[in-house]
Amino acid sequence: MFDLSSCPWSVNAIVLLIAASFIAWSGIKLAMIADRLADSTGLGEALTGVFFLGLTTALPGLAASVTAALDGHPALAISNAIGGIAIQTTFLAIADLAYTKANLEHAAVSVANMIQTAILIALLTLVLLGLTGPDITIVHVHPMTLILFLAAVAGFWLVFHSSTEPMWKPKITSVTVEDIPDKSNYSANLAHLILSFFVNALAVTAAGAVVAHTSGNLVEETGLNETVAGVLLSGIATSLPELVTTVASVRRGALTLAVSDIVGGNFFDVLFVFAADLVYLGGSLYHAKGVHVHVQFLTSLAISLNIILLLGLLYRQRAGPANIGFESILMLLFYIGGILVLTFIM
């Protein structure tokens, strides 16, 4: 990658916009291919959203958090991960606005998505415990990092098991869009479909890395607090693939895929903390210099947003203002309010 650190901020801004536009183009293609993969492989939209879209769109954020930790910016590493989760959860409110037929959380019914959201809340709580607990390390890694990884592995098993052998099913209504395979999406050449997906995934990852790099250069020129910068620049920039693929999935009518892309992406995003703590050699990432109450507040905000989302998935309001549910309105208010507090009051 070209070093743009010595270039004027305007050059970095232009490169960032070009990379973001490329992410938008590739993201739309990813959503289309993932929808076909869900039907062709028989995995279904929920699991495809987690293991294909969720993982792929999370790669730029992973690169950003690991790079920040290696460069000695622990607060930026954590805030990129947790800030990404916060904004990506809020993206569902934007996707809800894009789906005009009913409340998205009502129409996109999926037990797996509900379980993933509940597990994500638990994982974020573990991060918060690590941030507020004692400063203990094994070698240079906090014990909570290992617990976080083991909990995530157990969570993946629960999600897969609930998808293949569900013990209960939500009520189907007139506006529910069930995840029923579309025979027109069946592909005779599955290998070609998978190859196309990974080529576009690589393009999104590369473009996301460019976005993260140019965002970092802009951060140095603005002098923002690392946590605020991680939320407003790195976190949002590396979350662009989730926004594009989610809205594109909604436009295609793949509603379960849209929700699982966000929830699945968040699932992987919380593991950025695990990866960053492994590569950060200055001790516990949770108690490193610059990791203060701002990061604790941000983590609490991400937990609150996902609790609201889970309530929306469980309650399944048919429609509200502009055919969006109460959860979308609350997520927008909580996110905007939280960012304003984090930026201007704390």
C-alpha positions as a Markdown table, in Angstrom:
| # | Residue | x | y | z |
|---|---|---|---|---|
| 1 | Met | 0.0 | 0.0 | 0.0 |
| 2 | Phe | 1.3 | 3.5 | -0.9 |
| 3 | Asp | 2.3 | 5.6 | 2.1 |
| 4 | Leu | 0.0 | 8.6 | 2.1 |
| 5 | Ser | 1.0 | 9.8 | 5.6 |
| 6 | Ser | 3.2 | 12.6 | 4.0 |
| 7 | Cys | 0.4 | 13.7 | 1.7 |
| 8 | Pro | -1.9 | 16.7 | 2.4 |
| 9 | Trp | -5.2 | 15.9 | 4.2 |
| 10 | Ser | -7.1 | 16.6 | 1.0 |
| 11 | Val | -5.3 | 13.8 | -0.8 |
| 12 | Asn | -6.1 | 11.4 | 2.0 |
| 13 | Ala | -9.8 | 12.5 | 1.9 |
| 14 | Ile | -10.1 | 12.0 | -1.8 |
| 15 | Val | -8.5 | 8.5 | -1.7 |
| 16 | Leu | -10.8 | 7.6 | 1.2 |
| 17 | Leu | -13.9 | 8.6 | -0.9 |
| 18 | Ile | -12.6 | 6.6 | -3.9 |
| 19 | Ala | -12.1 | 3.5 | -1.7 |
| 20 | Ala | -15.5 | 4.0 | -0.1 |
| 21 | Ser | -17.1 | 4.2 | -3.5 |
| 22 | Phe | -15.4 | 0.9 | -4.5 |
| 23 | Ile | -16.6 | -0.7 | -1.3 |
| 24 | Ala | -20.2 | 0.3 | -2.3 |
| 25 | Trp | -19.8 | -1.2 | -5.7 |
| 26 | Ser | -18.3 | -4.5 | -4.5 |
| 27 | Gly | -20.6 | -4.7 | -1.5 |
| 28 | Ile | -23.7 | -4.7 | -3.7 |
| 29 | Lys | -22.2 | -7.6 | -5.7 |
| 30 | Leu | -21.4 | -9.4 | -2.5 |
| 31 | Ala | -25.0 | -9.2 | -1.3 |
| 32 | Met | -26.2 | -10.6 | -4.6 |
| 33 | Ile | -23.7 | -13.5 | -4.6 |
| 34 | Ala | -24.3 | -14.3 | -0.9 |
| 35 | Asp | -28.1 | -14.5 | -1.6 |
| 36 | Arg | -27.4 | -17.1 | -4.3 |
| 37 | Leu | -25.0 | -18.9 | -2.1 |
| 38 | Ala | -27.5 | -19.2 | 0.7 |
| 39 | Asp | -29.9 | -21.0 | -1.7 |
| 40 | Ser | -27.3 | -23.0 | -3.7 |
| 41 | Thr | -25.5 | -24.4 | -0.7 |
| 42 | Gly | -28.6 | -24.9 | 1.5 |
| 43 | Leu | -27.0 | -23.0 | 4.4 |
| 44 | Gly | -29.8 | -20.5 | 4.5 |
| 45 | Glu | -29.6 | -16.7 | 4.8 |
| 46 | Ala | -28.9 | -16.6 | 8.5 |
| 47 | Leu | -25.8 | -18.9 | 8.4 |
| 48 | Thr | -24.6 | -17.4 | 5.1 |
| 49 | Gly | -24.9 | -13.9 | 6.6 |
| 50 | Val | -22.7 | -15.0 | 9.5 |
| 51 | Phe | -20.0 | -17.1 | 7.9 |
| 52 | Phe | -19.8 | -15.4 | 4.4 |
| 53 | Leu | -21.0 | -11.8 | 4.6 |
| 54 | Gly | -20.4 | -11.2 | 8.3 |
| 55 | Leu | -16.8 | -12.5 | 8.3 |
| 56 | Thr | -15.9 | -10.9 | 5.0 |
| 57 | Thr | -17.2 | -7.4 | 5.8 |
| 58 | Ala | -15.5 | -7.6 | 9.2 |
| 59 | Leu | -12.0 | -8.1 | 7.7 |
| 60 | Pro | -11.2 | -4.3 | 7.1 |
| 61 | Gly | -12.1 | -3.6 | 10.8 |
| 62 | Leu | -9.9 | -6.5 | 12.0 |
| 63 | Ala | -6.9 | -5.1 | 10.0 |
| 64 | Ala | -7.5 | -1.7 | 11.5 |
| 65 | Ser | -7.7 | -2.9 | 15.1 |
| 66 | Val | -4.6 | -5.1 | 14.8 |
| 67 | Thr | -2.7 | -2.4 | 13.1 |
| 68 | Ala | -3.6 | 0.2 | 15.7 |
| 69 | Ala | -2.5 | -2.2 | 18.5 |
| 70 | Leu | 0.8 | -2.9 | 16.8 |
| 71 | Asp | 1.4 | 0.8 | 16.3 |
| 72 | Gly | 0.9 | 1.4 | 20.1 |
| 73 | His | -2.6 | 2.9 | 20.0 |
| 74 | Pro | -4.7 | 0.6 | 22.3 |
| 75 | Ala | -7.6 | 2.9 | 22.7 |
| 76 | Leu | -7.9 | 3.3 | 18.9 |
| 77 | Ala | -7.8 | -0.5 | 18.6 |
| 78 | Ile | -10.6 | -1.1 | 21.0 |
| 79 | Ser | -12.8 | 1.8 | 20.0 |
| 80 | Asn | -12.5 | 0.8 | 16.3 |
| 81 | Ala | -13.9 | -2.6 | 17.3 |
| 82 | Ile | -16.6 | -1.5 | 19.7 |
| 83 | Gly | -17.4 | 1.7 | 17.7 |
| 84 | Gly | -17.9 | -0.5 | 14.7 |
| 85 | Ile | -20.4 | -2.7 | 16.5 |
| 86 | Ala | -22.3 | 0.4 | 17.7 |
| 87 | Ile | -22.6 | 2.0 | 14.2 |
| 88 | Gln | -23.3 | -1.4 | 12.5 |
| 89 | Thr | -26.2 | -2.1 | 14.9 |
| 90 | Thr | -27.5 | 1.3 | 14.1 |
| 91 | Phe | -27.2 | 0.5 | 10.3 |
| 92 | Leu | -30.2 | -1.8 | 10.8 |
| 93 | Ala | -32.3 | 1.3 | 11.5 |
| 94 | Ile | -31.2 | 2.7 | 8.1 |
| 95 | Ala | -32.0 | -0.7 | 6.5 |
| 96 | Asp | -35.4 | -0.6 | 8.2 |
| 97 | Leu | -36.0 | 2.8 | 6.5 |
| 98 | Ala | -35.0 | 1.2 | 3.2 |
| 99 | Tyr | -37.6 | -1.6 | 3.6 |
| 100 | Thr | -40.9 | 0.2 | 3.2 |
| 101 | Lys | -43.3 | -2.8 | 3.4 |
| 102 | Ala | -43.1 | -3.3 | 7.2 |
| 103 | Asn | -40.8 | -3.2 | 10.2 |
| 104 | Leu | -37.6 | -5.0 | 9.2 |
| 105 | Glu | -37.2 | -6.7 | 12.6 |
| 106 | His | -40.8 | -8.1 | 12.2 |
| 107 | Ala | -40.4 | -9.3 | 8.6 |
| 108 | Ala | -36.9 | -10.8 | 9.0 |
| 109 | Val | -37.8 | -13.6 | 11.4 |
| 110 | Ser | -34.8 | -15.8 | 12.5 |
| 111 | Val | -34.1 | -17.7 | 15.7 |
| 112 | Ala | -30.4 | -17.7 | 14.8 |
| 113 | Asn | -30.3 | -13.9 | 14.6 |
| 114 | Met | -31.9 | -13.6 | 18.0 |
| 115 | Ile | -29.5 | -16.0 | 19.6 |
| 116 | Gln | -26.5 | -14.3 | 17.9 |
| 117 | Thr | -27.7 | -10.9 | 19.3 |
| 118 | Ala | -28.0 | -12.4 | 22.9 |
| 119 | Ile | -24.5 | -13.9 | 22.6 |
| 120 | Leu | -23.1 | -10.7 | 21.4 |
| 121 | Ile | -24.5 | -8.9 | 24.4 |
| 122 | Ala | -22.8 | -11.5 | 26.6 |
| 123 | Leu | -19.5 | -11.0 | 24.8 |
| 124 | Leu | -19.6 | -7.3 | 25.1 |
| 125 | Thr | -20.3 | -7.7 | 28.8 |
| 126 | Leu | -17.1 | -9.7 | 29.1 |
| 127 | Val | -15.2 | -6.9 | 27.4 |
| 128 | Leu | -16.7 | -4.4 | 29.9 |
| 129 | Leu | -15.7 | -6.7 | 32.8 |
| 130 | Gly | -12.2 | -6.7 | 31.4 |
| 131 | Leu | -12.1 | -2.9 | 31.2 |
| 132 | Thr | -13.4 | -2.4 | 34.7 |
| 133 | Gly | -11.8 | -5.4 | 36.4 |
| 134 | Pro | -8.3 | -5.8 | 37.8 |
| 135 | Asp | -5.2 | -5.3 | 35.7 |
| 136 | Ile | -4.0 | -8.9 | 35.4 |
| 137 | Thr | -1.9 | -10.5 | 32.6 |
| 138 | Ile | -0.6 | -13.9 | 31.6 |
| 139 | Val | 2.6 | -13.1 | 29.6 |
| 140 | His | 1.2 | -9.9 | 28.2 |
| 141 | Val | -2.4 | -11.0 | 27.6 |
| 142 | His | -5.4 | -10.3 | 29.9 |
| 143 | Pro | -7.2 | -13.5 | 31.0 |
| 144 | Met | -10.5 | -12.0 | 29.8 |
| 145 | Thr | -9.1 | -12.3 | 26.2 |
| 146 | Leu | -9.0 | -16.1 | 26.5 |
| 147 | Ile | -12.5 | -16.2 | 28.1 |
| 148 | Leu | -13.8 | -14.0 | 25.3 |
| 149 | Phe | -12.4 | -16.4 | 22.7 |
| 150 | Leu | -13.8 | -19.5 | 24.4 |
| 151 | Ala | -17.2 | -17.8 | 24.8 |
| 152 | Ala | -17.3 | -16.9 | 21.1 |
| 153 | Val | -16.5 | -20.5 | 20.1 |
| 154 | Ala | -19.4 | -21.7 | 22.3 |
| 155 | Gly | -21.6 | -19.0 | 20.8 |
| 156 | Phe | -20.8 | -20.2 | 17.3 |
| 157 | Trp | -21.8 | -23.7 | 18.2 |
| 158 | Leu | -25.1 | -22.4 | 19.7 |
| 159 | Val | -25.9 | -20.4 | 16.6 |
| 160 | Phe | -25.2 | -23.3 | 14.2 |
| 161 | His | -27.2 | -25.8 | 16.4 |
| 162 | Ser | -30.1 | -23.4 | 16.6 |
| 163 | Ser | -30.2 | -23.1 | 12.8 |
| 164 | Thr | -30.0 | -26.8 | 12.1 |
| 165 | Glu | -32.2 | -28.0 | 14.9 |
| 166 | Pro | -34.4 | -25.1 | 16.1 |
| 167 | Met | -36.5 | -25.9 | 19.2 |
| 168 | Trp | -39.1 | -23.3 | 18.5 |
| 169 | Lys | -40.2 | -21.0 | 15.6 |
| 170 | Pro | -41.6 | -17.5 | 15.6 |
| 171 | Lys | -45.1 | -16.8 | 14.4 |
| 172 | Ile | -45.4 | -16.3 | 10.7 |
| 173 | Thr | -47.6 | -13.3 | 9.7 |
| 174 | Ser | -48.8 | -11.8 | 6.5 |
| 175 | Val | -45.7 | -9.5 | 6.3 |
| 176 | Thr | -43.1 | -12.1 | 7.4 |
| 177 | Val | -40.5 | -12.8 | 4.7 |
| 178 | Glu | -39.4 | -16.4 | 5.4 |
| 179 | Asp | -36.0 | -17.7 | 4.3 |
| 180 | Ile | -37.3 | -20.0 | 1.6 |
| 181 | Pro | -34.7 | -21.0 | -1.1 |
| 182 | Asp | -35.3 | -19.4 | -4.5 |
| 183 | Lys | -34.9 | -22.1 | -7.2 |
| 184 | Ser | -33.9 | -19.4 | -9.7 |
| 185 | Asn | -30.8 | -18.8 | -7.5 |
| 186 | Tyr | -29.5 | -22.3 | -7.8 |
| 187 | Ser | -26.1 | -22.4 | -9.5 |
| 188 | Ala | -24.9 | -25.2 | -11.7 |
| 189 | Asn | -21.3 | -24.1 | -11.1 |
| 190 | Leu | -21.1 | -23.6 | -7.3 |
| 191 | Ala | -17.3 | -23.4 | -7.4 |
| 192 | His | -17.5 | -20.4 | -9.8 |
| 193 | Leu | -20.1 | -18.7 | -7.4 |
| 194 | Ile | -17.8 | -19.2 | -4.4 |
| 195 | Leu | -14.8 | -17.9 | -6.4 |
| 196 | Ser | -16.7 | -14.8 | -7.4 |
| 197 | Phe | -17.7 | -14.2 | -3.8 |
| 198 | Phe | -14.1 | -14.4 | -2.5 |
| 199 | Val | -12.7 | -12.2 | -5.4 |
| 200 | Asn | -15.2 | -9.5 | -4.4 |
| 201 | Ala | -14.5 | -10.1 | -0.7 |
| 202 | Leu | -10.8 | -9.5 | -1.4 |
| 203 | Ala | -11.6 | -6.3 | -3.2 |
| 204 | Val | -13.8 | -5.1 | -0.3 |
| 205 | Thr | -11.0 | -6.0 | 2.2 |
| 206 | Ala | -8.3 | -4.2 | 0.2 |
| 207 | Ala | -10.5 | -1.1 | -0.2 |
| 208 | Gly | -11.4 | -1.3 | 3.5 |
| 209 | Ala | -7.6 | -1.3 | 4.4 |
| 210 | Val | -7.2 | 1.8 | 2.2 |
| 211 | Val | -10.0 | 3.5 | 4.1 |
| 212 | Ala | -8.5 | 2.5 | 7.4 |
| 213 | His | -5.0 | 3.8 | 6.4 |
| 214 | Thr | -6.3 | 7.1 | 5.1 |
| 215 | Ser | -8.6 | 7.5 | 8.1 |
| 216 | Gly | -5.5 | 7.0 | 10.4 |
| 217 | Asn | -3.7 | 9.8 | 8.5 |
| 218 | Leu | -6.6 | 12.1 | 9.0 |
| 219 | Val | -6.8 | 11.2 | 12.7 |
| 220 | Glu | -3.2 | 12.4 | 13.2 |
| 221 | Glu | -4.0 | 15.7 | 11.5 |
| 222 | Thr | -7.1 | 16.4 | 13.5 |
| 223 | Gly | -5.7 | 15.6 | 17.0 |
| 224 | Leu | -8.9 | 13.9 | 18.1 |
| 225 | Asn | -9.1 | 11.7 | 21.2 |
| 226 | Glu | -8.2 | 8.2 | 20.2 |
| 227 | Thr | -11.5 | 6.8 | 21.3 |
| 228 | Val | -13.5 | 9.5 | 19.5 |
| 229 | Ala | -11.4 | 9.0 | 16.4 |
| 230 | Gly | -11.9 | 5.3 | 16.5 |
| 231 | Val | -15.6 | 5.8 | 16.6 |
| 232 | Leu | -16.1 | 8.6 | 14.1 |
| 233 | Leu | -13.4 | 7.8 | 11.6 |
| 234 | Ser | -12.0 | 4.3 | 11.7 |
| 235 | Gly | -15.1 | 2.6 | 13.1 |
| 236 | Ile | -17.5 | 4.1 | 10.6 |
| 237 | Ala | -15.1 | 3.9 | 7.7 |
| 238 | Thr | -14.3 | 0.2 | 8.2 |
| 239 | Ser | -18.0 | -0.5 | 8.7 |
| 240 | Leu | -19.0 | 0.7 | 5.3 |
| 241 | Pro | -19.1 | -2.8 | 3.8 |
| 242 | Glu | -21.8 | -3.8 | 6.3 |
| 243 | Leu | -24.0 | -0.8 | 5.5 |
| 244 | Val | -23.8 | -1.4 | 1.7 |
| 245 | Thr | -24.3 | -5.1 | 1.8 |
| 246 | Thr | -27.2 | -4.8 | 4.3 |
| 247 | Val | -29.1 | -2.2 | 2.3 |
| 248 | Ala | -28.4 | -4.1 | -0.9 |
| 249 | Ser | -29.8 | -7.4 | 0.7 |
| 250 | Val | -32.9 | -5.5 | 1.8 |
| 251 | Arg | -33.4 | -4.2 | -1.7 |
| 252 | Arg | -33.1 | -7.8 | -3.0 |
| 253 | Gly | -35.7 | -9.0 | -0.5 |
| 254 | Ala | -33.1 | -11.1 | 1.4 |
| 255 | Leu | -34.2 | -9.7 | 4.8 |
| 256 | Thr | -32.8 | -12.5 | 7.0 |
| 257 | Leu | -29.5 | -12.2 | 5.2 |
| 258 | Ala | -29.5 | -8.4 | 5.8 |
| 259 | Val | -30.0 | -8.8 | 9.6 |
| 260 | Ser | -27.6 | -11.7 | 9.9 |
| 261 | Asp | -24.9 | -9.7 | 8.0 |
| 262 | Ile | -25.0 | -7.0 | 10.8 |
| 263 | Val | -25.4 | -9.4 | 13.7 |
| 264 | Gly | -22.8 | -11.8 | 12.3 |
| 265 | Gly | -20.4 | -9.0 | 11.5 |
| 266 | Asn | -20.8 | -7.7 | 15.1 |
| 267 | Phe | -20.0 | -11.2 | 16.3 |
| 268 | Phe | -16.7 | -11.1 | 14.6 |
| 269 | Asp | -16.0 | -7.5 | 15.5 |
| 270 | Val | -16.0 | -8.2 | 19.2 |
| 271 | Leu | -13.2 | -10.7 | 18.5 |
| 272 | Phe | -11.1 | -7.7 | 17.3 |
| 273 | Val | -10.4 | -7.0 | 21.0 |
| 274 | Phe | -9.1 | -10.6 | 21.3 |
| 275 | Ala | -6.8 | -10.2 | 18.3 |
| 276 | Ala | -5.6 | -6.7 | 19.4 |
| 277 | Asp | -4.8 | -7.9 | 22.9 |
| 278 | Leu | -2.7 | -10.7 | 21.5 |
| 279 | Val | -0.5 | -8.4 | 19.4 |
| 280 | Tyr | -0.3 | -5.5 | 21.9 |
| 281 | Leu | 2.9 | -6.1 | 23.8 |
| 282 | Gly | 2.6 | -3.3 | 26.3 |
| 283 | Gly | 0.5 | -5.3 | 28.8 |
| 284 | Ser | -3.2 | -5.7 | 29.1 |
| 285 | Leu | -5.0 | -3.9 | 26.3 |
| 286 | Tyr | -8.0 | -3.3 | 28.6 |
| 287 | His | -5.8 | -1.2 | 31.0 |
| 288 | Ala | -3.4 | 0.4 | 28.6 |
| 289 | Lys | -2.6 | 4.1 | 28.5 |
| 290 | Gly | -5.5 | 6.0 | 27.0 |
| 291 | Val | -8.0 | 3.3 | 27.6 |
| 292 | His | -10.2 | 5.2 | 30.1 |
| 293 | Val | -13.8 | 5.8 | 30.9 |
| 294 | His | -14.5 | 6.8 | 27.2 |
| 295 | Val | -14.0 | 3.2 | 26.1 |
| 296 | Gln | -16.2 | 1.9 | 29.0 |
| 297 | Phe | -18.9 | 4.3 | 28.0 |
| 298 | Leu | -18.7 | 3.2 | 24.3 |
| 299 | Thr | -18.9 | -0.5 | 25.3 |
| 300 | Ser | -22.0 | 0.3 | 27.5 |
| 301 | Leu | -23.5 | 2.1 | 24.5 |
| 302 | Ala | -22.9 | -0.9 | 22.2 |
| 303 | Ile | -24.5 | -3.2 | 24.8 |
| 304 | Ser | -27.6 | -0.9 | 25.1 |
| 305 | Leu | -28.0 | -0.8 | 21.3 |
| 306 | Asn | -28.0 | -4.6 | 21.0 |
| 307 | Ile | -30.4 | -5.0 | 23.9 |
| 308 | Ile | -32.8 | -2.7 | 22.0 |
| 309 | Leu | -32.3 | -4.7 | 18.9 |
| 310 | Leu | -33.0 | -8.0 | 20.7 |
| 311 | Leu | -36.2 | -6.5 | 22.2 |
| 312 | Gly | -37.2 | -5.5 | 18.7 |
| 313 | Leu | -36.5 | -9.0 | 17.3 |
| 314 | Leu | -38.5 | -10.6 | 20.1 |
| 315 | Tyr | -41.5 | -8.1 | 20.2 |
| 316 | Arg | -41.7 | -7.9 | 16.4 |
| 317 | Gln | -43.8 | -4.7 | 16.1 |
| 318 | Arg | -45.5 | -4.8 | 12.7 |
| 319 | Ala | -45.0 | -1.1 | 11.9 |
| 320 | Gly | -44.5 | 2.3 | 13.4 |
| 321 | Pro | -43.7 | 5.7 | 11.9 |
| 322 | Ala | -42.5 | 5.3 | 8.3 |
| 323 | Asn | -43.1 | 1.6 | 8.8 |
| 324 | Ile | -40.1 | 1.2 | 11.1 |
| 325 | Gly | -40.3 | -0.2 | 14.6 |
| 326 | Phe | -39.7 | 1.4 | 18.0 |
| 327 | Glu | -36.3 | -0.3 | 18.1 |
| 328 | Ser | -35.0 | 1.5 | 15.0 |
| 329 | Ile | -36.1 | 4.9 | 16.5 |
| 330 | Leu | -34.5 | 4.1 | 19.8 |
| 331 | Met | -31.2 | 2.8 | 18.2 |
| 332 | Leu | -30.9 | 6.0 | 16.2 |
| 333 | Leu | -31.6 | 8.2 | 19.3 |
| 334 | Phe | -29.2 | 6.2 | 21.5 |
| 335 | Tyr | -26.4 | 6.2 | 19.0 |
| 336 | Ile | -26.6 | 9.9 | 18.1 |
| 337 | Gly | -27.0 | 10.8 | 21.8 |
| 338 | Gly | -24.1 | 8.6 | 22.8 |
| 339 | Ile | -21.8 | 9.9 | 20.2 |
| 340 | Leu | -22.6 | 13.5 | 21.1 |
| 341 | Val | -21.9 | 12.8 | 24.8 |
| 342 | Leu | -18.7 | 11.0 | 24.0 |
| 343 | Thr | -17.5 | 13.8 | 21.6 |
| 344 | Phe | -18.5 | 17.0 | 23.4 |
| 345 | Ile | -19.3 | 16.2 | 27.1 |
| 346 | Met | -16.8 | 13.5 | 28.2 |
